Amino acid sequence: MFEIRIICAPGDADRIRAALAKAFTTGPARQYPTRDPGRIRLYITATHRTTDQ
């Protein structure tokens, strides 16, 4: 398990969450403001997907 931190524009947050959910097994995203107005920080806990064959 690892945590991903992303700083982005608020309008990009949903697209980023969806892309990460396709690549990893993710938990709920936590969202916080940044010191720079107009951007947010997303913290997402993720694990690698396993492929059992």
mmCIF file of the N, C-alpha and C atoms, coordinates in Angstrom:
data_MODEL
# 
_entry.id   MODEL 
# 
loop_
_atom_site.group_PDB 
_atom_site.id 
_atom_site.type_symbol 
_atom_site.label_atom_id 
_atom_site.label_alt_id 
_atom_site.label_comp_id 
_atom_site.label_asym_id 
_atom_site.label_entity_id 
_atom_site.label_seq_id 
_atom_site.pdbx_PDB_ins_code 
_atom_site.Cartn_x 
_atom_site.Cartn_y 
_atom_site.Cartn_z 
_atom_site.occupancy 
_atom_site.B_iso_or_equiv 
_atom_site.pdbx_formal_charge 
_atom_site.auth_seq_id 
_atom_site.auth_comp_id 
_atom_site.auth_asym_id 
_atom_site.auth_atom_id 
_atom_site.pdbx_PDB_model_num 
ATOM 1   N N  . MET A 1 1  ? 0.850   -1.159  0.000   1.00 0.00 ? 1  MET A N  1 
ATOM 2   C CA . MET A 1 1  ? 0.000   0.000   0.000   1.00 0.00 ? 1  MET A CA 1 
ATOM 3   C C  . MET A 1 1  ? 0.906   1.235   0.000   1.00 0.00 ? 1  MET A C  1 
ATOM 4   N N  . PHE A 1 2  ? 0.474   2.264   -0.707  1.00 0.00 ? 2  PHE A N  1 
ATOM 5   C CA . PHE A 1 2  ? 1.223   3.511   -0.758  1.00 0.00 ? 2  PHE A CA 1 
ATOM 6   C C  . PHE A 1 2  ? 0.248   4.664   -0.907  1.00 0.00 ? 2  PHE A C  1 
ATOM 7   N N  . GLU A 1 3  ? 0.752   5.869   -0.710  1.00 0.00 ? 3  GLU A N  1 
ATOM 8   C CA . GLU A 1 3  ? -0.104  7.047   -0.821  1.00 0.00 ? 3  GLU A CA 1 
ATOM 9   C C  . GLU A 1 3  ? 0.396   7.925   -1.955  1.00 0.00 ? 3  GLU A C  1 
ATOM 10  N N  . ILE A 1 4  ? -0.542  8.424   -2.724  1.00 0.00 ? 4  ILE A N  1 
ATOM 11  C CA . ILE A 1 4  ? -0.235  9.304   -3.855  1.00 0.00 ? 4  ILE A CA 1 
ATOM 12  C C  . ILE A 1 4  ? -0.721  10.704  -3.489  1.00 0.00 ? 4  ILE A C  1 
ATOM 13  N N  . ARG A 1 5  ? 0.138   11.694  -3.668  1.00 0.00 ? 5  ARG A N  1 
ATOM 14  C CA . ARG A 1 5  ? -0.264  13.083  -3.446  1.00 0.00 ? 5  ARG A CA 1 
ATOM 15  C C  . ARG A 1 5  ? -0.198  13.802  -4.774  1.00 0.00 ? 5  ARG A C  1 
ATOM 16  N N  . ILE A 1 6  ? -1.261  14.496  -5.091  1.00 0.00 ? 6  ILE A N  1 
ATOM 17  C CA . ILE A 1 6  ? -1.333  15.234  -6.348  1.00 0.00 ? 6  ILE A CA 1 
ATOM 18  C C  . ILE A 1 6  ? -1.795  16.652  -6.052  1.00 0.00 ? 6  ILE A C  1 
ATOM 19  N N  . ILE A 1 7  ? -1.131  17.610  -6.648  1.00 0.00 ? 7  ILE A N  1 
ATOM 20  C CA . ILE A 1 7  ? -1.554  19.003  -6.574  1.00 0.00 ? 7  ILE A CA 1 
ATOM 21  C C  . ILE A 1 7  ? -2.100  19.360  -7.944  1.00 0.00 ? 7  ILE A C  1 
ATOM 22  N N  . CYS A 1 8  ? -3.357  19.820  -7.975  1.00 0.00 ? 8  CYS A N  1 
ATOM 23  C CA . CYS A 1 8  ? -4.015  20.070  -9.259  1.00 0.00 ? 8  CYS A CA 1 
ATOM 24  C C  . CYS A 1 8  ? -5.068  21.163  -9.125  1.00 0.00 ? 8  CYS A C  1 
ATOM 25  N N  . ALA A 1 9  ? -5.611  21.554  -10.259 1.00 0.00 ? 9  ALA A N  1 
ATOM 26  C CA . ALA A 1 9  ? -6.746  22.476  -10.279 1.00 0.00 ? 9  ALA A CA 1 
ATOM 27  C C  . ALA A 1 9  ? -7.990  21.708  -9.834  1.00 0.00 ? 9  ALA A C  1 
ATOM 28  N N  . PRO A 1 10 ? -8.905  22.346  -9.133  1.00 0.00 ? 10 PRO A N  1 
ATOM 29  C CA . PRO A 1 10 ? -10.106 21.649  -8.671  1.00 0.00 ? 10 PRO A CA 1 
ATOM 30  C C  . PRO A 1 10 ? -10.898 20.991  -9.803  1.00 0.00 ? 10 PRO A C  1 
ATOM 31  N N  . GLY A 1 11 ? -10.895 21.578  -10.973 1.00 0.00 ? 11 GLY A N  1 
ATOM 32  C CA . GLY A 1 11 ? -11.631 21.023  -12.099 1.00 0.00 ? 11 GLY A CA 1 
ATOM 33  C C  . GLY A 1 11 ? -11.051 19.725  -12.645 1.00 0.00 ? 11 GLY A C  1 
ATOM 34  N N  . ASP A 1 12 ? -9.803  19.420  -12.300 1.00 0.00 ? 12 ASP A N  1 
ATOM 35  C CA . ASP A 1 12 ? -9.153  18.196  -12.774 1.00 0.00 ? 12 ASP A CA 1 
ATOM 36  C C  . ASP A 1 12 ? -9.277  17.030  -11.792 1.00 0.00 ? 12 ASP A C  1 
ATOM 37  N N  . ALA A 1 13 ? -9.758  17.282  -10.598 1.00 0.00 ? 13 ALA A N  1 
ATOM 38  C CA . ALA A 1 13 ? -9.753  16.275  -9.527  1.00 0.00 ? 13 ALA A CA 1 
ATOM 39  C C  . ALA A 1 13 ? -10.528 15.012  -9.904  1.00 0.00 ? 13 ALA A C  1 
ATOM 40  N N  . ASP A 1 14 ? -11.720 15.140  -10.439 1.00 0.00 ? 14 ASP A N  1 
ATOM 41  C CA . ASP A 1 14 ? -12.524 13.956  -10.785 1.00 0.00 ? 14 ASP A CA 1 
ATOM 42  C C  . ASP A 1 14 ? -11.845 13.112  -11.865 1.00 0.00 ? 14 ASP A C  1 
ATOM 43  N N  . ARG A 1 15 ? -11.275 13.749  -12.852 1.00 0.00 ? 15 ARG A N  1 
ATOM 44  C CA . ARG A 1 15 ? -10.580 13.033  -13.931 1.00 0.00 ? 15 ARG A CA 1 
ATOM 45  C C  . ARG A 1 15 ? -9.359  12.285  -13.384 1.00 0.00 ? 15 ARG A C  1 
ATOM 46  N N  . ILE A 1 16 ? -8.638  12.919  -12.485 1.00 0.00 ? 16 ILE A N  1 
ATOM 47  C CA . ILE A 1 16 ? -7.459  12.287  -11.882 1.00 0.00 ? 16 ILE A CA 1 
ATOM 48  C C  . ILE A 1 16 ? -7.865  11.103  -11.017 1.00 0.00 ? 16 ILE A C  1 
ATOM 49  N N  . ARG A 1 17 ? -8.894  11.273  -10.202 1.00 0.00 ? 17 ARG A N  1 
ATOM 50  C CA . ARG A 1 17 ? -9.377  10.158  -9.367  1.00 0.00 ? 17 ARG A CA 1 
ATOM 51  C C  . ARG A 1 17 ? -9.784  8.966   -10.231 1.00 0.00 ? 17 ARG A C  1 
ATOM 52  N N  . ALA A 1 18 ? -10.491 9.230   -11.304 1.00 0.00 ? 18 ALA A N  1 
ATOM 53  C CA . ALA A 1 18 ? -10.939 8.147   -12.188 1.00 0.00 ? 18 ALA A CA 1 
ATOM 54  C C  . ALA A 1 18 ? -9.761  7.440   -12.846 1.00 0.00 ? 18 ALA A C  1 
ATOM 55  N N  . ALA A 1 19 ? -8.763  8.192   -13.296 1.00 0.00 ? 19 ALA A N  1 
ATOM 56  C CA . ALA A 1 19 ? -7.596  7.583   -13.942 1.00 0.00 ? 19 ALA A CA 1 
ATOM 57  C C  . ALA A 1 19 ? -6.816  6.715   -12.953 1.00 0.00 ? 19 ALA A C  1 
ATOM 58  N N  . LEU A 1 20 ? -6.661  7.182   -11.732 1.00 0.00 ? 20 LEU A N  1 
ATOM 59  C CA . LEU A 1 20 ? -5.946  6.390   -10.732 1.00 0.00 ? 20 LEU A CA 1 
ATOM 60  C C  . LEU A 1 20 ? -6.735  5.141   -10.348 1.00 0.00 ? 20 LEU A C  1 
ATOM 61  N N  . ALA A 1 21 ? -8.051  5.251   -10.297 1.00 0.00 ? 21 ALA A N  1 
ATOM 62  C CA . ALA A 1 21 ? -8.885  4.089   -9.963  1.00 0.00 ? 21 ALA A CA 1 
ATOM 63  C C  . ALA A 1 21 ? -8.804  3.014   -11.050 1.00 0.00 ? 21 ALA A C  1 
ATOM 64  N N  . LYS A 1 22 ? -8.548  3.407   -12.290 1.00 0.00 ? 22 LYS A N  1 
ATOM 65  C CA . LYS A 1 22 ? -8.365  2.430   -13.369 1.00 0.00 ? 22 LYS A CA 1 
ATOM 66  C C  . LYS A 1 22 ? -7.036  1.695   -13.243 1.00 0.00 ? 22 LYS A C  1 
ATOM 67  N N  . ALA A 1 23 ? -6.007  2.398   -12.753 1.00 0.00 ? 23 ALA A N  1 
ATOM 68  C CA . ALA A 1 23 ? -4.667  1.827   -12.683 1.00 0.00 ? 23 ALA A CA 1 
ATOM 69  C C  . ALA A 1 23 ? -4.384  1.086   -11.378 1.00 0.00 ? 23 ALA A C  1 
ATOM 70  N N  . PHE A 1 24 ? -5.044  1.493   -10.289 1.00 0.00 ? 24 PHE A N  1 
ATOM 71  C CA . PHE A 1 24 ? -4.777  0.935   -8.970  1.00 0.00 ? 24 PHE A CA 1 
ATOM 72  C C  . PHE A 1 24 ? -6.093  0.633   -8.259  1.00 0.00 ? 24 PHE A C  1 
ATOM 73  N N  . THR A 1 25 ? -5.990  -0.123  -7.189  1.00 0.00 ? 25 THR A N  1 
ATOM 74  C CA . THR A 1 25 ? -7.112  -0.248  -6.259  1.00 0.00 ? 25 THR A CA 1 
ATOM 75  C C  . THR A 1 25 ? -6.940  0.905   -5.280  1.00 0.00 ? 25 THR A C  1 
ATOM 76  N N  . THR A 1 26 ? -7.915  1.816   -5.251  1.00 0.00 ? 26 THR A N  1 
ATOM 77  C CA . THR A 1 26 ? -7.764  3.037   -4.454  1.00 0.00 ? 26 THR A CA 1 
ATOM 78  C C  . THR A 1 26 ? -8.792  3.119   -3.345  1.00 0.00 ? 26 THR A C  1 
ATOM 79  N N  . GLY A 1 27 ? -8.440  3.860   -2.323  1.00 0.00 ? 27 GLY A N  1 
ATOM 80  C CA . GLY A 1 27 ? -9.368  4.199   -1.259  1.00 0.00 ? 27 GLY A CA 1 
ATOM 81  C C  . GLY A 1 27 ? -9.971  5.558   -1.557  1.00 0.00 ? 27 GLY A C  1 
ATOM 82  N N  . PRO A 1 28 ? -10.747 6.078   -0.638  1.00 0.00 ? 28 PRO A N  1 
ATOM 83  C CA . PRO A 1 28 ? -11.335 7.404   -0.863  1.00 0.00 ? 28 PRO A CA 1 
ATOM 84  C C  . PRO A 1 28 ? -10.260 8.480   -0.892  1.00 0.00 ? 28 PRO A C  1 
ATOM 85  N N  . ALA A 1 29 ? -10.470 9.474   -1.719  1.00 0.00 ? 29 ALA A N  1 
ATOM 86  C CA . ALA A 1 29 ? -9.513  10.581  -1.830  1.00 0.00 ? 29 ALA A CA 1 
ATOM 87  C C  . ALA A 1 29 ? -9.796  11.600  -0.736  1.00 0.00 ? 29 ALA A C  1 
ATOM 88  N N  . ARG A 1 30 ? -8.725  12.113  -0.157  1.00 0.00 ? 30 ARG A N  1 
ATOM 89  C CA . ARG A 1 30 ? -8.855  13.208  0.795   1.00 0.00 ? 30 ARG A CA 1 
ATOM 90  C C  . ARG A 1 30 ? -8.406  14.476  0.084   1.00 0.00 ? 30 ARG A C  1 
ATOM 91  N N  . GLN A 1 31 ? -9.125  15.545  0.283   1.00 0.00 ? 31 GLN A N  1 
ATOM 92  C CA . GLN A 1 31 ? -8.859  16.784  -0.452  1.00 0.00 ? 31 GLN A CA 1 
ATOM 93  C C  . GLN A 1 31 ? -8.614  17.922  0.526   1.00 0.00 ? 31 GLN A C  1 
ATOM 94  N N  . TYR A 1 32 ? -7.533  18.677  0.285   1.00 0.00 ? 32 TYR A N  1 
ATOM 95  C CA . TYR A 1 32 ? -7.171  19.803  1.134   1.00 0.00 ? 32 TYR A CA 1 
ATOM 96  C C  . TYR A 1 32 ? -6.764  20.976  0.251   1.00 0.00 ? 32 TYR A C  1 
ATOM 97  N N  . PRO A 1 33 ? -6.907  22.199  0.759   1.00 0.00 ? 33 PRO A N  1 
ATOM 98  C CA . PRO A 1 33 ? -6.451  23.357  -0.023  1.00 0.00 ? 33 PRO A CA 1 
ATOM 99  C C  . PRO A 1 33 ? -4.928  23.437  -0.027  1.00 0.00 ? 33 PRO A C  1 
ATOM 100 N N  . THR A 1 34 ? -4.385  24.179  -0.970  1.00 0.00 ? 34 THR A N  1 
ATOM 101 C CA . THR A 1 34 ? -2.946  24.454  -1.002  1.00 0.00 ? 34 THR A CA 1 
ATOM 102 C C  . THR A 1 34 ? -2.717  25.894  -0.558  1.00 0.00 ? 34 THR A C  1 
ATOM 103 N N  . ARG A 1 35 ? -1.474  26.243  -0.349  1.00 0.00 ? 35 ARG A N  1 
ATOM 104 C CA . ARG A 1 35 ? -1.143  27.644  -0.041  1.00 0.00 ? 35 ARG A CA 1 
ATOM 105 C C  . ARG A 1 35 ? -1.316  28.517  -1.278  1.00 0.00 ? 35 ARG A C  1 
ATOM 106 N N  . ASP A 1 36 ? -1.221  27.886  -2.445  1.00 0.00 ? 36 ASP A N  1 
ATOM 107 C CA . ASP A 1 36 ? -1.386  28.580  -3.717  1.00 0.00 ? 36 ASP A CA 1 
ATOM 108 C C  . ASP A 1 36 ? -2.874  28.589  -4.071  1.00 0.00 ? 36 ASP A C  1 
ATOM 109 N N  . PRO A 1 37 ? -3.517  29.744  -4.090  1.00 0.00 ? 37 PRO A N  1 
ATOM 110 C CA . PRO A 1 37 ? -4.952  29.770  -4.403  1.00 0.00 ? 37 PRO A CA 1 
ATOM 111 C C  . PRO A 1 37 ? -5.243  29.166  -5.782  1.00 0.00 ? 37 PRO A C  1 
ATOM 112 N N  . GLY A 1 38 ? -6.366  28.514  -5.888  1.00 0.00 ? 38 GLY A N  1 
ATOM 113 C CA . GLY A 1 38 ? -6.775  27.947  -7.166  1.00 0.00 ? 38 GLY A CA 1 
ATOM 114 C C  . GLY A 1 38 ? -6.322  26.524  -7.391  1.00 0.00 ? 38 GLY A C  1 
ATOM 115 N N  . ARG A 1 39 ? -5.648  25.921  -6.417  1.00 0.00 ? 39 ARG A N  1 
ATOM 116 C CA . ARG A 1 39 ? -5.233  24.527  -6.556  1.00 0.00 ? 39 ARG A CA 1 
ATOM 117 C C  . ARG A 1 39 ? -5.600  23.770  -5.284  1.00 0.00 ? 39 ARG A C  1 
ATOM 118 N N  . ILE A 1 40 ? -5.658  22.450  -5.396  1.00 0.00 ? 40 ILE A N  1 
ATOM 119 C CA . ILE A 1 40 ? -5.960  21.594  -4.252  1.00 0.00 ? 40 ILE A CA 1 
ATOM 120 C C  . ILE A 1 40 ? -4.933  20.476  -4.165  1.00 0.00 ? 40 ILE A C  1 
ATOM 121 N N  . ARG A 1 41 ? -4.872  19.836  -3.009  1.00 0.00 ? 41 ARG A N  1 
ATOM 122 C CA . ARG A 1 41 ? -4.032  18.648  -2.818  1.00 0.00 ? 41 ARG A CA 1 
ATOM 123 C C  . ARG A 1 41 ? -4.954  17.457  -2.664  1.00 0.00 ? 41 ARG A C  1 
ATOM 124 N N  . LEU A 1 42 ? -4.691  16.416  -3.399  1.00 0.00 ? 42 LEU A N  1 
ATOM 125 C CA . LEU A 1 42 ? -5.416  15.153  -3.264  1.00 0.00 ? 42 LEU A CA 1 
ATOM 126 C C  . LEU A 1 42 ? -4.472  14.117  -2.681  1.00 0.00 ? 42 LEU A C  1 
ATOM 127 N N  . TYR A 1 43 ? -4.942  13.388  -1.690  1.00 0.00 ? 43 TYR A N  1 
ATOM 128 C CA . TYR A 1 43 ? -4.188  12.272  -1.125  1.00 0.00 ? 43 TYR A CA 1 
ATOM 129 C C  . TYR A 1 43 ? -5.027  11.026  -1.347  1.00 0.00 ? 43 TYR A C  1 
ATOM 130 N N  . ILE A 1 44 ? -4.443  10.051  -2.022  1.00 0.00 ? 44 ILE A N  1 
ATOM 131 C CA . ILE A 1 44 ? -5.167  8.823   -2.355  1.00 0.00 ? 44 ILE A CA 1 
ATOM 132 C C  . ILE A 1 44 ? -4.317  7.629   -1.949  1.00 0.00 ? 44 ILE A C  1 
ATOM 133 N N  . THR A 1 45 ? -4.882  6.764   -1.119  1.00 0.00 ? 45 THR A N  1 
ATOM 134 C CA . THR A 1 45 ? -4.200  5.528   -0.744  1.00 0.00 ? 45 THR A CA 1 
ATOM 135 C C  . THR A 1 45 ? -4.484  4.505   -1.830  1.00 0.00 ? 45 THR A C  1 
ATOM 136 N N  . ALA A 1 46 ? -3.435  3.813   -2.275  1.00 0.00 ? 46 ALA A N  1 
ATOM 137 C CA . ALA A 1 46 ? -3.577  2.883   -3.397  1.00 0.00 ? 46 ALA A CA 1 
ATOM 138 C C  . ALA A 1 46 ? -2.765  1.618   -3.138  1.00 0.00 ? 46 ALA A C  1 
ATOM 139 N N  . THR A 1 47 ? -3.170  0.564   -3.833  1.00 0.00 ? 47 THR A N  1 
ATOM 140 C CA . THR A 1 47 ? -2.397  -0.681  -3.855  1.00 0.00 ? 47 THR A CA 1 
ATOM 141 C C  . THR A 1 47 ? -2.331  -1.129  -5.301  1.00 0.00 ? 47 THR A C  1 
ATOM 142 N N  . HIS A 1 48 ? -1.308  -1.897  -5.599  1.00 0.00 ? 48 HIS A N  1 
ATOM 143 C CA . HIS A 1 48 ? -1.175  -2.453  -6.946  1.00 0.00 ? 48 HIS A CA 1 
ATOM 144 C C  . HIS A 1 48 ? -2.275  -3.492  -7.164  1.00 0.00 ? 48 HIS A C  1 
ATOM 145 N N  . ARG A 1 49 ? -2.803  -3.516  -8.347  1.00 0.00 ? 49 ARG A N  1 
ATOM 146 C CA . ARG A 1 49 ? -3.786  -4.552  -8.687  1.00 0.00 ? 49 ARG A CA 1 
ATOM 147 C C  . ARG A 1 49 ? -3.043  -5.864  -8.940  1.00 0.00 ? 49 ARG A C  1 
ATOM 148 N N  . THR A 1 50 ? -3.639  -6.937  -8.492  1.00 0.00 ? 50 THR A N  1 
ATOM 149 C CA . THR A 1 50 ? -3.032  -8.247  -8.763  1.00 0.00 ? 50 THR A CA 1 
ATOM 150 C C  . THR A 1 50 ? -3.780  -8.897  -9.905  1.00 0.00 ? 50 THR A C  1 
ATOM 151 N N  . THR A 1 51 ? -3.046  -9.639  -10.703 1.00 0.00 ? 51 THR A N  1 
ATOM 152 C CA . THR A 1 51 ? -3.662  -10.357 -11.803 1.00 0.00 ? 51 THR A CA 1 
ATOM 153 C C  . THR A 1 51 ? -3.401  -11.839 -11.584 1.00 0.00 ? 51 THR A C  1 
ATOM 154 N N  . ASP A 1 52 ? -4.400  -12.532 -11.091 1.00 0.00 ? 52 ASP A N  1 
ATOM 155 C CA . ASP A 1 52 ? -4.293  -13.969 -10.867 1.00 0.00 ? 52 ASP A CA 1 
ATOM 156 C C  . ASP A 1 52 ? -4.662  -14.688 -12.152 1.00 0.00 ? 52 ASP A C  1 
ATOM 157 N N  . GLN A 1 53 ? -3.764  -15.539 -12.614 1.00 0.00 ? 53 GLN A N  1 
ATOM 158 C CA . GLN A 1 53 ? -4.020  -16.254 -13.853 1.00 0.00 ? 53 GLN A CA 1 
ATOM 159 C C  . GLN A 1 53 ? -3.982  -17.725 -13.632 1.00 0.00 ? 53 GLN A C  1 
# 
